Amino acid sequence: MSEIKVGESVFIQSYKHDGSLHRTWSKGLVIDKLEHAWVVVTDHTWVVESDGRRWLTKEPAICFFYDNRWFNIISMVRKNGIYYYCNLASPSIYDGEAIKNIDYDLDIKVFPDYSFNILDENEYDEHARKMNYPEDIKMIVEMEMRNLIRMIEQNEKPFNFDYINDYLMRYFEIISNKQV
C-alpha cells in the first residue's frame, strides 16, 4: 500500500467501470492503517455526486477501504445506533492524490440490529450490460457479496459495535490532539 500516515487528511474518489467519476468526498481523516486497509473517518464532509449534487455528511462515518477486497464499508455512527453501508467495489488504491476505487453498483445497507437490505440490483444489471462488465468481475462481485453477508451475519469486524466504538474514540482523540 502507498504511504499515507495516520492523522493526515485524504480525498476519496469513486469511479464507474467506464472510468467516469461517480462520487467524491472532500476529505477524510486517516485514523489507522491496517495491513490491507485504510481506516478513514468522514465527518461533516462534502460529498459530490456525478450529477453535480452536493451534500454534507451529518455524522462521523468510519470507513474501511481495503486493497485486497472487492468492497468498502462505511460505518455511520448515529444517535440510535451504527448503520453500515457496504459498497461492492474494486480494491481501493492510494495514488498520492486520493483513495480510489471502482463502484460496482451493488450495496448492502445494514441496520443497528444487523438486519440488512441489498440495494441497487437493477442498477447493477443495467450497468453490467451497458458497460460490459467482464464475467470474471461479475463473479468476484457476486462472491464478495456473499462474503459480506456472511460477515454481517457473524458480526465479524467491522460489523461489531465495540470495534467501531474503539475507532470512534481513537478519532476523537486524534482530533482533540490536533486542536491543541
Secondary structure, DSSP 8 states (H G I E B T S, - for coil): -----TT-EEEEEEE-TTS-EEEEEEEEEEEEE-SSEEEEEESS-EEEETTS-EEE--S-EEEEEESSSSEEEEEEEETTEEEEEEEEE---EE-SSEEEEEEEEEEEEE-TTS-EEEE-HHHHHHHHHHTT--HHHHHHHHHHHHHHHHHHHTT-TTS-HHHHHHHHHHHHHHHHHHT-
